[in-house]
């Protein structure tokens, strides 16, 4: 407690208030006594009035002494005990000079006990209460046994008091001293607990605020808040990374300066009815120019920003950079075109290979059975070399048509699935009524090429989206399964609640260029099938017409190094 009082600046401030209060009370008593003296009123005897003035001026002197003492002794506990002891002695003198047992000034003892308890808590309060009780009791007993006489009229000198009167009067005051010390200490302890609890709440709030800020700053998505006046009020770290603008340059600027067209889009979004908002969430794409002049495509979602009373005070804009996704879509489209060319090359090579085999065999028979002169022999060699060149060209076509695997590494399928789900939401065929359910295992890892796995998942999920144009549910699961007592295969399932696949076309769905879609190329499932076959896996389909379809891909986990 000593160290606490030495360091507590608020206690020092309250100590100065105590000195000022003491001076105020002394001044008030001085004013009352002076008023009665000037009007020659019969308030107290002449001797008592003089004594009161002495006590008051002594109080002034002590207060000034306390101020000077506090400058040299910084320990607040010593200062408080010094002032409390001085006040107890001063009040005892005041009681003595104003009639002793008949004095009304013992109430000042209680004020001393209260402020001492406030500063020094229960222990200090009880010590000062004991000092008040001892001094007051000694003074009254000395007066009762006529060892000392209170200064005043003759009536006080000659007054006789019974022992019971003295006992109960003294007992009541002493009990009041301890009761006040106890009650004051009780209030002080409650106040201290409340203050500690408040500090804990403030610390908890600060920690929560710090956690909230840390989450906002750590999240990968850009987050900014906009006031009703369209001014940017917050800009997190991811937003800085995506746009290239530091927060200091962005804050309090008009959002149209950085996100042109934002206001019109927001007006359109906010103008939707509740049912429209459920069907079309507050999501949109926005083209902006970054700080370095680079065009950035953002996938944005907007939500209202409310205060603690629920009143809308602005908007929260969450956005992500879709540039890589756009590049992935372009790469996928390029792969589709290349696959189309590859399939054409494969078909052409297949058609050429059979007649070339016939021509080659016929030439070999002719060469064996014919006797050729030198000129004819040279011509035969020219034909054979041309045949070999054509066969090499056909082999090259077939090599281009086959999917050539890239480098294979440890590949966690779960992040790949998340990427595909995120990307597929921006397809033109995507409907906001589509619900995606995931059941992904933590052990969905195999040795594979990430691009090829993404292509498998992308084609299957896109097919599922196209199968439910009016909305529905897409279920995606990935887990390790065992067929030999160990987890040796990764099983990926993609199911939809669409119309299913008719039985008569099921054998053809993995063939190139076969499609039932108006704008389909018929290469998606063919590519999936070829990649799966390249891994030594298998793909199956479980479907019932009118009740959706589920594609099951099984890929070996081990022994996939090439």
Secondary structure as UniProt FT lines:
FT   HELIX           2..7
FT   HELIX           9..38
FT   TURN            39..40
FT   HELIX           46..72
FT   HELIX           76..97
FT   TURN            98..99
FT   HELIX           100..102
FT   TURN            105..106
FT   HELIX           107..144
FT   TURN            145..146
FT   HELIX           154..158
FT   HELIX           163..218
FT   STRAND          222..227
FT   TURN            228..229
FT   STRAND          231..235
FT   HELIX           237..243
FT   HELIX           247..250
FT   TURN            251..252
FT   HELIX           255..258
FT   TURN            260..261
FT   HELIX           262..270
FT   HELIX           274..279
FT   STRAND          283..289
FT   TURN            291..292
FT   STRAND          295..306
FT   TURN            308..309
FT   STRAND          312..321
FT   HELIX           323..369
FT   HELIX           374..401
FT   STRAND          409..412
FT   HELIX           413..424
FT   TURN            425..426
FT   TURN            428..429
FT   TURN            432..433
FT   STRAND          435..440
FT   TURN            442..443
FT   STRAND          445..448
FT   HELIX           450..467
FT   TURN            469..470
FT   STRAND          473..482
FT   STRAND          487..496
FT   HELIX           503..508
FT   TURN            509..510
FT   TURN            512..513
FT   HELIX           524..534
FT   TURN            535..536
FT   STRAND          538..543
FT   TURN            545..546
FT   STRAND          549..556
//
